[in-house]
Amino acid sequence: MKIAVIVPVSPFEPERIILRSANHLIRITENLDAEIIYVIDDERMKKILSSFPVKVFCRNTSKGKRAGALNYAIQRVDADFIAIFDVDCLPEREFIEKCVEVLKSDESVAIASGCRKVLNEEDSLITKIISSEYAFFCDIYRLMNHFRSFIHFNGLIGVLRAEALKDKEFNEKVLCEDIEMMNRLVLEGYRAGLVNSKIKEEAPITLRDLINQRIRWCAGSLESLRFSREILKSPHSISFKLSWFATILSPFYSFLLSFLVPLYLWRLTRISKDWKDLLLRFFGLFVYGWIISFCAFIALFKKLFRRRIEWKALKRSE
């Protein structure tokens, strides 16, 4: 059971983030038959990882960005399972093992992953709100997984069955290569499975970074609508198909979900430090639903009028 752990690295990533990633992944894979691979676009970054027992693929180009980096690595590995992490991801110690267990036990699962947790939660009001959002979606994921419904893990971060990726490449021309690949896997009869293990990752710190990121994600959802007819014709259950449409279209009606935030108060109390923190999360999450719908309609406007939507590097925590 060989595992390839692939980490695409943007040229804009700070050295400390790369070092933290390498130290963490080496520690959690020490008892596994795993090969850790960092994919970089610039030779200068190679020195940062030179003292670690990891493999470094240097493309010397940024063509295809993250999708291009993943394609480059996947074409060059020989493994039974492929784990994909972003460089800011810190999965829990048994995360990979639990994902592999799910993949082994259910042939219909193409990717296994877990809930997300915000690593830099205390950095700003925005990170606190996103932390509350992650807690909400963790509960949604549990419900969807129970009913074997459609789940999409952003970035396809998790562990994938290598066989499911055979003869496939991430689409380097779309805005969100992860959801595009997931849609193709769904059409082959696959689904995603949830494990009881979390991944810590950094969230956008500023409102501008959040809006830029979510506009691109919403544009990815819009691109997914071209799969609608095929999804309807697929062998998946009616409930699975409905959950797919509900997930893809969710940014456009997320403002309506804001009115359900009071019903979620009990959950927010569990992750809040005190009443002040609770109020910030409560009102922040209420406004957040409107922000996501705003991003969705901006993405729709840009797609309709063929305005460019670009990936922009996020500001990292100090």
Buried (B, 14 or more C-beta within 10 A) or exposed (E): EBBBBBBBBBEEBEEEBBBBBBEBBBEBBEEBEBBBBBBBBBEEBEEBBEEBEBBBBBBEEEEBBBBBBBBBBBEEBEBBBBBBBBBBBBBBBEBBBBBBBBBBEEEEBBBBBBBBBBBBBEBBEBBBBBBBBBBBBBEBBEEBBEEBBBBBBBBBBBBBBBEBBEEEBBBBEBBBBBBBBBBBBBBEEBBBBBBEBBBBBBBBBBEEBBBBBBBBBBBBBBBBEEBBEEBEEBEBEEEBBEBBBEBBBBBBEBBEBBEEBEEBEEBBEEBBEEEEBBEBBBEBBBEBBBBBBBBBBBBBEBBEEEEEBEEEEBBBBE
